[in-house]
Amino acid sequence: MALYCGVDFHARQQVIVWSNTDDGEIHHLKLWHDDLAKVKAFYAGLPRPAIVGLEASGYSAWFEELLFELHHQVWIGNAAEIRKRARSRQKTDRRDAETILDLLLKDEFPRIYRPSAASRAVLQKLRYRHRLVQLRTKARNHLHALALSAGLSMKAKLLSQAGREKLQSLPLTETQQQQRDEWLALVDHLNPVIKRVDKELPALIEPDPRVQRVLTHPGIGPLTALALVHTLGPVERFANGRKVTAYVGLDPLEDSSGDYQRIGSISKQGSKLLRFLLVEAAQTAAQRDPDLKRLYYRVLKRRDHARASVAVARRLLVRAYILLRDEIDYAEFRRRSCRS
């Protein structure tokens, strides 16, 4: 006997429709998340391991950890695909849960890859650092705007000791002075926090040979290597490099019909952070790797800098996939390229 649960999960509540393959009887229940003891008691009373399916969301982490703790299987589904396969145009919480259960029973549930708990922790740390850097960049930009409004242009030297002294001596209004002091205080607060997070990264890199292998490629730094390894997960699940680029969202969109063919911008699906880091790494890789450098200038002749960087980022992603798939470093990759 196998028990299947279709869960329509929301931040404050969930609707559950479940059935087992023994009697086929369908049950339904609504649980509120303000009583977590009741939620845990319900799932603890189910025969183990139950297969629980729900749509992917950004606030179900605690629920997934609870199910793992109770030794149930958690299947995360593509929300758009689940909606496409709904038999009814009527949409309610119970109907959504019934749709998920129906797909589970028919073995048609559009299951997506879910990183392990360790990978989720690493990616959460990387996203946290990225948001801190974004916030610091916004604060610096506001300081540059205040300085320019008063006729001071020092670019990157504005936050040096000499630049701060000139910034403090500018004839600003009372409101501008208050904003200057608060933006400077925010930058000074964020700098040590970002440094602390950076000091935690080596402990994540050293025990992982996959990260060390990817780091051998020019242009790929610790942040990009960690994001690559923990976003892609087991690379055996990708059939080829095109599947990897589509998963990350660096594949170009095509709109063709008959004799008309148009290749548009990239799909931008998947990890936004990984795409950002790859494009940043591509600019350094294009300077250090001769093949990537030729690719960059070849695209630059036809397009612009942004598209050339994206093209290099796509090639860099495929190379990282090959390093992980074949368990080789950059030197061995170059030797194989020369032989071929």
Summary of the structure (lengths in Angstrom):
residues: 340
radius of gyration: 25.4
end to end distance: 53.8
largest distance: 80.8
contacts: 985
relative contact order: 0.07
helix: 61%
strand: 12%
